[in-house]
Amino acid sequence: MARKNRDDFPSRDVEAEPVICPLCERAIPDDQIEDHHLVPRSKGGKIKVPLHRICHSHLHAAFTDAQLAKKFSTISAILDDPSIQKFVGWVKTKPPGFDDEAKERGRRR
């Protein structure tokens, strides 16, 4: 029986490639990855892309499920929308771990 060569196994020191958000093109921290269905599941969608939590929330705040299914079912179609372009221009200036907590701070109990 032949011995297994240590070089055949990936090194534990090698870091995994960062996941890049297709909207803002920033690296997504592990605790902020959310899967976005390009066509909402309620409309029969199965294809998912990873997005920042803030980018994902903004998409669903900007568009209804029907709009996402009919007009915004690709990343390029989403990026063509002027309101998304404005948001992406703003969020690109933020660090990768940025999460807008303004909604939480302004809420009264």
KAZINOR-V415784 format. One record per run of one state. SS is the DSSP state (~ for helix, > for strand, _ for the rest). FROM is the first residue (numbers start at 1). LEN is the number of residues. If there is no record, write none. Layout:
SS_FROM_LEN + SS_FROM_LEN
//
This chain:
__1_5 + ~_6_3 + __9_10 + >_19_2 + __21_6 + >_27_2 + __29_1 + ~_30_3 + >_33_5 + __38_3 + ~_41_3 + __44_4 + >_48_5 + ~_53_10 + __63_2 + ~_65_6 + __71_4 + ~_75_5 + __80_2 + ~_82_10 + __92_10 + ~_102_5 + __107_3
//
